[in-house]
Amino acid sequence: MSSTATLLPGVDAGTSSPASLLEQFERDGLVRLPRLVSDDTLRGMQQAFAGRLRHLRWNNVDGYERTERYRFMVQDVLPLVQSLIGQFVGPRYVLCEAKGWRSLPTNRDFHGWHGDSWYDQSRVTGPVPREVKLAIYLTDVRSGAFQYIKGSHGKPPHHLSRTETDALPLDRMEEVLGPAGTAVLFDTSGIHRQGIPIREPRQAIFYNYHDPAVPLQQEDVDYYRYHPLLLNAAFLGGLSAEDCRALGFGEQATYQPGFIRRSEHRGFEAFLQHLYEARLLVGEWSSRIGGRALRLLRRR
């Protein structure tokens, strides 16, 4: 899934200039962006995303992953967005993750209020390193919208306790309802969640930017979360040097050669593997028996 969208200084941003967007982001930790993609590009993104949702990813079938009951996850979705990111994160920013989610209808607050923990807080002292995400809706969102507590960014991120949740200043909450194509940029250290209830499936993609030199928390190292992006060569023509840098070309800070992800469902996976091998064996014998029967009929 690939397309290109660029927000550059001087491009029409509605009533907001790049300077005013930056000012708002610094103050609130979140800013709604002008429309980033054309209608044709949005339709292409929607079609590609829907194609990945047809099957669970397995064997030679590319599709979605599922680690939660209420969300389907699609890895390595990729439009490229540039310009204000460098001012938000710093000159060494890299697009380090491109991921999509399909959230299912529910009344359960399964995600909860949190700031995104991603860096090793035992090794990083001083100011909180900045990580930002760009979210783009692929469906109209009338419920289950992204919610953010404005001004809560810049503090060590964590999942909030019940006591902290009860004390949240909800008068500062921004709820991002909107049509497909709505885009919002936010500092991930700020307190946020997917709102509830979710009355219809919500599809959204998230692009994660941070400095790859910042040491990661061990959980993300073990999961290999911020692996180098998987890119389709068919869409990589005409990239500038800055495009290549932002996509992480040659960046090996998080690269793990020969990485093998630890499975949490070994017994279940072994059962499915044996079941599929049995299916292949049955197919092989059926083919042989059918071939022999056909040859006998031809002789007669």
KAZILIN-V228706 format. One record per residue. N is the residue number from 1. RES is the residue in three letters. PHI is phi in whole degrees, -180 to 180 (* if undefined). PSI is psi in radians with two decimals (none if undefined). BURIAL is b if it has 16 or more other C-alpha atoms within 10 Angstrom, else e. Layout:
BEGIN
n=N res=RES phi=PHI psi=PSI burial=BURIAL
n=N res=RES phi=PHI psi=PSI burial=BURIAL
END
This chain:
BEGIN
n=1 res=MET phi=* psi=2.00 burial=b
n=2 res=SER phi=-148 psi=2.43 burial=b
n=3 res=SER phi=-162 psi=3.03 burial=b
n=4 res=THR phi=-129 psi=2.31 burial=e
n=5 res=ALA phi=-136 psi=2.36 burial=e
n=6 res=THR phi=-132 psi=2.23 burial=e
n=7 res=LEU phi=-111 psi=1.90 burial=b
n=8 res=LEU phi=-117 psi=2.64 burial=e
n=9 res=PRO phi=-54 psi=2.31 burial=e
n=10 res=GLY phi=101 psi=-0.35 burial=e
n=11 res=VAL phi=-75 psi=2.51 burial=e
n=12 res=ASP phi=-58 psi=2.09 burial=e
n=13 res=ALA phi=-118 psi=0.63 burial=b
n=14 res=GLY phi=69 psi=-2.22 burial=e
n=15 res=THR phi=-94 psi=0.03 burial=e
n=16 res=SER phi=-109 psi=2.25 burial=e
n=17 res=SER phi=-87 psi=2.81 burial=e
n=18 res=PRO phi=-54 psi=-0.65 burial=b
n=19 res=ALA phi=-65 psi=-0.72 burial=e
n=20 res=SER phi=-72 psi=-0.59 burial=e
n=21 res=LEU phi=-63 psi=-0.76 burial=b
n=22 res=LEU phi=-63 psi=-0.74 burial=b
n=23 res=GLU phi=-62 psi=-0.76 burial=e
n=24 res=GLN phi=-64 psi=-0.72 burial=e
n=25 res=PHE phi=-64 psi=-0.77 burial=b
n=26 res=GLU phi=-62 psi=-0.63 burial=b
n=27 res=ARG phi=-78 psi=-0.82 burial=e
n=28 res=ASP phi=-100 psi=-0.39 burial=b
n=29 res=GLY phi=83 psi=0.02 burial=b
n=30 res=LEU phi=-152 psi=2.49 burial=b
n=31 res=VAL phi=-150 psi=2.32 burial=b
n=32 res=ARG phi=-78 psi=2.37 burial=b
n=33 res=LEU phi=-102 psi=2.73 burial=b
n=34 res=PRO phi=-65 psi=2.89 burial=b
n=35 res=ARG phi=-56 psi=2.19 burial=b
n=36 res=LEU phi=-97 psi=-0.41 burial=b
n=37 res=VAL phi=-128 psi=2.64 burial=b
n=38 res=SER phi=-74 psi=2.93 burial=e
n=39 res=ASP phi=-61 psi=-0.71 burial=e
n=40 res=ASP phi=-64 psi=-0.76 burial=e
n=41 res=THR phi=-65 psi=-0.72 burial=b
n=42 res=LEU phi=-62 psi=-0.75 burial=b
n=43 res=ARG phi=-62 psi=-0.70 burial=e
n=44 res=GLY phi=-64 psi=-0.70 burial=e
n=45 res=MET phi=-64 psi=-0.73 burial=b
n=46 res=GLN phi=-64 psi=-0.75 burial=b
n=47 res=GLN phi=-65 psi=-0.75 burial=e
n=48 res=ALA phi=-66 psi=-0.71 burial=e
n=49 res=PHE phi=-65 psi=-0.77 burial=b
n=50 res=ALA phi=-61 psi=-0.61 burial=b
n=51 res=GLY phi=-63 psi=-0.62 burial=e
n=52 res=ARG phi=-76 psi=-0.27 burial=b
n=53 res=LEU phi=-89 psi=0.00 burial=b
n=54 res=ARG phi=-74 psi=-0.53 burial=e
n=55 res=HIS phi=-137 psi=2.62 burial=e
n=56 res=LEU phi=-70 psi=2.42 burial=b
n=57 res=ARG phi=-70 psi=2.11 burial=e
n=58 res=TRP phi=-165 psi=2.77 burial=e
n=59 res=ASN phi=46 psi=-2.08 burial=e
n=60 res=ASN phi=-103 psi=0.25 burial=e
n=61 res=VAL phi=-100 psi=2.02 burial=e
n=62 res=ASP phi=-81 psi=2.44 burial=e
n=63 res=GLY phi=-173 psi=-2.61 burial=b
n=64 res=TYR phi=-93 psi=2.79 burial=b
n=65 res=GLU phi=-107 psi=2.72 burial=b
n=66 res=ARG phi=-139 psi=2.00 burial=e
n=67 res=THR phi=-119 psi=-0.06 burial=e
n=68 res=GLU phi=-136 psi=2.79 burial=e
n=69 res=ARG phi=-72 psi=-0.62 burial=e
n=70 res=TYR phi=-105 psi=0.11 burial=b
n=71 res=ARG phi=-141 psi=2.44 burial=b
n=72 res=PHE phi=-102 psi=2.42 burial=b
n=73 res=MET phi=-116 psi=2.32 burial=b
n=74 res=VAL phi=-117 psi=2.13 burial=b
n=75 res=GLN phi=-88 psi=2.69 burial=b
n=76 res=ASP phi=56 psi=0.86 burial=b
n=77 res=VAL phi=-90 psi=2.53 burial=b
n=78 res=LEU phi=-150 psi=1.61 burial=b
n=79 res=PRO phi=-92 psi=2.74 burial=b
n=80 res=LEU phi=-108 psi=2.14 burial=b
n=81 res=VAL phi=-121 psi=2.27 burial=b
n=82 res=GLN phi=-127 psi=3.07 burial=e
n=83 res=SER phi=108 psi=-1.45 burial=e
n=84 res=LEU phi=-72 psi=-0.29 burial=b
n=85 res=ILE phi=-57 psi=-0.77 burial=b
n=86 res=GLY phi=-60 psi=-0.62 burial=e
n=87 res=GLN phi=-74 psi=-0.54 burial=e
n=88 res=PHE phi=-76 psi=-0.80 burial=b
n=89 res=VAL phi=-99 psi=-0.67 burial=b
n=90 res=GLY phi=124 psi=2.92 burial=e
n=91 res=PRO phi=-68 psi=-0.27 burial=e
n=92 res=ARG phi=-97 psi=0.27 burial=e
n=93 res=TYR phi=-62 psi=2.59 burial=b
n=94 res=VAL phi=-138 psi=2.50 burial=b
n=95 res=LEU phi=-73 psi=1.77 burial=b
n=96 res=CYS phi=-101 psi=-0.13 burial=b
n=97 res=GLU phi=-159 psi=2.42 burial=b
n=98 res=ALA phi=-135 psi=1.91 burial=b
n=99 res=LYS phi=-141 psi=2.52 burial=b
n=100 res=GLY phi=-121 psi=2.71 burial=b
n=101 res=TRP phi=-132 psi=2.46 burial=b
n=102 res=ARG phi=-114 psi=1.92 burial=b
n=103 res=SER phi=-94 psi=2.35 burial=b
n=104 res=LEU phi=-94 psi=2.67 burial=b
n=105 res=PRO phi=-58 psi=2.35 burial=b
n=106 res=THR phi=-168 psi=2.75 burial=e
n=107 res=ASN phi=-101 psi=-0.05 burial=e
n=108 res=ARG phi=-83 psi=2.36 burial=e
n=109 res=ASP phi=-84 psi=1.26 burial=e
n=110 res=PHE phi=-77 psi=-0.32 burial=e
n=111 res=HIS phi=-98 psi=-0.69 burial=e
n=112 res=GLY phi=74 psi=2.83 burial=b
n=113 res=TRP phi=-72 psi=2.38 burial=b
n=114 res=HIS phi=-167 psi=2.85 burial=b
n=115 res=GLY phi=-110 psi=2.57 burial=b
n=116 res=ASP phi=-75 psi=2.00 burial=b
n=117 res=SER phi=-82 psi=2.18 burial=b
n=118 res=TRP phi=-144 psi=-0.51 burial=b
n=119 res=TYR phi=-101 psi=2.83 burial=b
n=120 res=ASP phi=-79 psi=1.76 burial=e
n=121 res=GLN phi=-71 psi=-0.25 burial=b
n=122 res=SER phi=-80 psi=-0.33 burial=e
n=123 res=ARG phi=-108 psi=-0.36 burial=e
n=124 res=VAL phi=-103 psi=2.02 burial=e
n=125 res=THR phi=-113 psi=2.90 burial=e
n=126 res=GLY phi=86 psi=-2.66 burial=e
n=127 res=PRO phi=-59 psi=2.56 burial=e
n=128 res=VAL phi=-67 psi=2.17 burial=e
n=129 res=PRO phi=-63 psi=2.46 burial=b
n=130 res=ARG phi=-86 psi=2.27 burial=b
n=131 res=GLU phi=-129 psi=2.34 burial=b
n=132 res=VAL phi=-126 psi=2.66 burial=b
n=133 res=LYS phi=-124 psi=2.48 burial=b
n=134 res=LEU phi=-104 psi=2.14 burial=b
n=135 res=ALA phi=-109 psi=2.36 burial=b
n=136 res=ILE phi=-129 psi=2.20 burial=b
n=137 res=TYR phi=-79 psi=2.37 burial=b
n=138 res=LEU phi=-102 psi=-0.13 burial=b
n=139 res=THR phi=-130 psi=2.78 burial=b
n=140 res=ASP phi=-65 psi=2.33 burial=b
n=141 res=VAL phi=-116 psi=1.86 burial=b
n=142 res=ARG phi=-109 psi=-0.15 burial=e
n=143 res=SER phi=-155 psi=2.88 burial=b
n=144 res=GLY phi=63 psi=0.58 burial=b
n=145 res=ALA phi=-78 psi=2.83 burial=b
n=146 res=PHE phi=-66 psi=2.32 burial=b
n=147 res=GLN phi=-125 psi=2.46 burial=b
n=148 res=TYR phi=-143 psi=2.38 burial=b
n=149 res=ILE phi=-88 psi=1.86 burial=b
n=150 res=LYS phi=-64 psi=2.39 burial=b
n=151 res=GLY phi=83 psi=0.08 burial=b
n=152 res=SER phi=-90 psi=0.01 burial=b
n=153 res=HIS phi=-81 psi=2.94 burial=b
n=154 res=GLY phi=90 psi=0.10 burial=b
n=155 res=LYS phi=-116 psi=2.69 burial=e
n=156 res=PRO phi=-53 psi=2.15 burial=e
n=157 res=PRO phi=-76 psi=2.61 burial=b
n=158 res=HIS phi=-167 psi=2.99 burial=e
n=159 res=HIS phi=-85 psi=2.25 burial=b
n=160 res=LEU phi=-75 psi=2.50 burial=e
n=161 res=SER phi=-77 psi=2.96 burial=e
n=162 res=ARG phi=-61 psi=-0.70 burial=e
n=163 res=THR phi=-62 psi=-0.76 burial=e
n=164 res=GLU phi=-66 psi=-0.68 burial=e
n=165 res=THR phi=-63 psi=-0.74 burial=e
n=166 res=ASP phi=-64 psi=-0.44 burial=e
n=167 res=ALA phi=-96 psi=0.11 burial=e
n=168 res=LEU phi=-65 psi=2.43 burial=e
n=169 res=PRO phi=-81 psi=1.45 burial=e
n=170 res=LEU phi=-67 psi=-0.23 burial=e
n=171 res=ASP phi=-69 psi=-0.26 burial=e
n=172 res=ARG phi=-101 psi=0.21 burial=e
n=173 res=MET phi=-80 psi=2.31 burial=b
n=174 res=GLU phi=-104 psi=2.18 burial=b
n=175 res=GLU phi=-110 psi=2.12 burial=b
n=176 res=VAL phi=-95 psi=1.40 burial=b
n=177 res=LEU phi=-84 psi=2.67 burial=b
n=178 res=GLY phi=167 psi=2.97 burial=e
n=179 res=PRO phi=-77 psi=2.94 burial=e
n=180 res=ALA phi=-54 psi=2.39 burial=b
n=181 res=GLY phi=100 psi=-0.22 burial=b
n=182 res=THR phi=-59 psi=2.36 burial=b
n=183 res=ALA phi=-128 psi=2.42 burial=b
n=184 res=VAL phi=-141 psi=2.45 burial=b
n=185 res=LEU phi=-112 psi=2.32 burial=b
n=186 res=PHE phi=-144 psi=2.61 burial=b
n=187 res=ASP phi=-78 psi=2.11 burial=b
n=188 res=THR phi=-73 psi=-0.22 burial=b
n=189 res=SER phi=-74 psi=-0.33 burial=b
n=190 res=GLY phi=-69 psi=2.72 burial=b
n=191 res=ILE phi=-79 psi=2.20 burial=b
n=192 res=HIS phi=-153 psi=2.98 burial=b
n=193 res=ARG phi=-168 psi=3.00 burial=b
n=194 res=GLN phi=-89 psi=2.16 burial=b
n=195 res=GLY phi=-67 psi=2.88 burial=b
n=196 res=ILE phi=-131 psi=2.72 burial=b
n=197 res=PRO phi=-76 psi=2.77 burial=e
n=198 res=ILE phi=-101 psi=1.94 burial=b
n=199 res=ARG phi=-94 psi=-0.36 burial=e
n=200 res=GLU phi=-143 psi=2.70 burial=b
n=201 res=PRO phi=-56 psi=2.38 burial=b
n=202 res=ARG phi=-115 psi=2.27 burial=b
n=203 res=GLN phi=-117 psi=2.23 burial=b
n=204 res=ALA phi=-148 psi=2.65 burial=b
n=205 res=ILE phi=-120 psi=2.56 burial=b
n=206 res=PHE phi=-130 psi=2.29 burial=b
n=207 res=TYR phi=-115 psi=2.14 burial=b
n=208 res=ASN phi=-106 psi=2.24 burial=b
n=209 res=TYR phi=-125 psi=2.22 burial=b
n=210 res=HIS phi=-157 psi=3.06 burial=b
n=211 res=ASP phi=-80 psi=2.06 burial=b
n=212 res=PRO phi=-68 psi=-0.18 burial=b
n=213 res=ALA phi=-78 psi=-0.28 burial=e
n=214 res=VAL phi=-71 psi=2.23 burial=b
n=215 res=PRO phi=-65 psi=2.39 burial=b
n=216 res=LEU phi=-88 psi=2.71 burial=b
n=217 res=GLN phi=-67 psi=2.65 burial=e
n=218 res=GLN phi=-61 psi=-0.61 burial=e
n=219 res=GLU phi=-57 psi=-0.73 burial=e
n=220 res=ASP phi=-77 psi=-0.49 burial=e
n=221 res=VAL phi=-66 psi=-0.80 burial=b
n=222 res=ASP phi=-64 psi=-0.61 burial=e
n=223 res=TYR phi=-83 psi=-0.25 burial=e
n=224 res=TYR phi=58 psi=0.79 burial=b
n=225 res=ARG phi=-64 psi=-0.79 burial=e
n=226 res=TYR phi=-98 psi=0.91 burial=b
n=227 res=HIS phi=-68 psi=2.71 burial=b
n=228 res=PRO phi=-54 psi=2.46 burial=b
n=229 res=LEU phi=-63 psi=2.52 burial=b
n=230 res=LEU phi=-91 psi=2.00 burial=e
n=231 res=LEU phi=-114 psi=2.53 burial=e
n=232 res=ASN phi=-92 psi=2.05 burial=e
n=233 res=ALA phi=-60 psi=-0.42 burial=e
n=234 res=ALA phi=-64 psi=-0.35 burial=e
n=235 res=PHE phi=-111 psi=0.21 burial=e
n=236 res=LEU phi=-105 psi=0.22 burial=e
n=237 res=GLY phi=-74 psi=2.58 burial=e
n=238 res=GLY phi=75 psi=0.29 burial=e
n=239 res=LEU phi=-74 psi=2.45 burial=e
n=240 res=SER phi=-82 psi=2.97 burial=e
n=241 res=ALA phi=-60 psi=-0.66 burial=e
n=242 res=GLU phi=-69 psi=-0.65 burial=e
n=243 res=ASP phi=-58 psi=-0.83 burial=b
n=244 res=CYS phi=-62 psi=-0.73 burial=e
n=245 res=ARG phi=-64 psi=-0.77 burial=b
n=246 res=ALA phi=-66 psi=-0.47 burial=b
n=247 res=LEU phi=-85 psi=-0.05 burial=b
n=248 res=GLY phi=87 psi=0.36 burial=b
n=249 res=PHE phi=-59 psi=2.16 burial=e
n=250 res=GLY phi=80 psi=-0.07 burial=e
n=251 res=GLU phi=-81 psi=2.07 burial=e
n=252 res=GLN phi=-119 psi=0.25 burial=e
n=253 res=ALA phi=-60 psi=-0.62 burial=e
n=254 res=THR phi=-109 psi=0.08 burial=b
n=255 res=TYR phi=-72 psi=2.31 burial=e
n=256 res=GLN phi=-122 psi=1.81 burial=e
n=257 res=PRO phi=-64 psi=2.39 burial=e
n=258 res=GLY phi=65 psi=0.51 burial=e
n=259 res=PHE phi=-65 psi=2.37 burial=e
n=260 res=ILE phi=-126 psi=2.06 burial=e
n=261 res=ARG phi=-73 psi=2.33 burial=e
n=262 res=ARG phi=-71 psi=2.25 burial=e
n=263 res=SER phi=-86 psi=2.46 burial=e
n=264 res=GLU phi=-101 psi=0.04 burial=e
n=265 res=HIS phi=-136 psi=0.88 burial=e
n=266 res=ARG phi=-62 psi=-0.77 burial=e
n=267 res=GLY phi=-63 psi=-0.77 burial=e
n=268 res=PHE phi=-66 psi=-0.71 burial=e
n=269 res=GLU phi=-65 psi=-0.68 burial=e
n=270 res=ALA phi=-64 psi=-0.71 burial=e
n=271 res=PHE phi=-61 psi=-0.81 burial=e
n=272 res=LEU phi=-65 psi=-0.65 burial=e
n=273 res=GLN phi=-63 psi=-0.80 burial=e
n=274 res=HIS phi=-66 psi=-0.67 burial=e
n=275 res=LEU phi=-63 psi=-0.73 burial=e
n=276 res=TYR phi=-70 psi=-0.64 burial=e
n=277 res=GLU phi=-63 psi=-0.67 burial=e
n=278 res=ALA phi=-64 psi=-0.68 burial=e
n=279 res=ARG phi=-63 psi=-0.73 burial=e
n=280 res=LEU phi=-65 psi=-0.69 burial=e
n=281 res=LEU phi=-65 psi=-0.76 burial=e
n=282 res=VAL phi=-61 psi=-0.72 burial=e
n=283 res=GLY phi=-64 psi=-0.67 burial=e
n=284 res=GLU phi=-65 psi=-0.80 burial=e
n=285 res=TRP phi=-68 psi=-0.65 burial=e
n=286 res=SER phi=-61 psi=-0.69 burial=e
n=287 res=SER phi=-65 psi=-0.73 burial=e
n=288 res=ARG phi=-65 psi=-0.81 burial=e
n=289 res=ILE phi=-63 psi=-0.72 burial=e
n=290 res=GLY phi=-64 psi=-0.67 burial=e
n=291 res=GLY phi=-66 psi=-0.74 burial=e
n=292 res=ARG phi=-64 psi=-0.75 burial=e
n=293 res=ALA phi=-61 psi=-0.70 burial=e
n=294 res=LEU phi=-65 psi=-0.72 burial=e
n=295 res=ARG phi=-64 psi=-0.69 burial=e
n=296 res=LEU phi=-64 psi=-0.69 burial=e
n=297 res=LEU phi=-65 psi=-0.69 burial=e
n=298 res=ARG phi=-66 psi=-0.63 burial=e
n=299 res=ARG phi=-66 psi=-0.62 burial=e
n=300 res=ARG phi=-73 psi=none burial=e
END
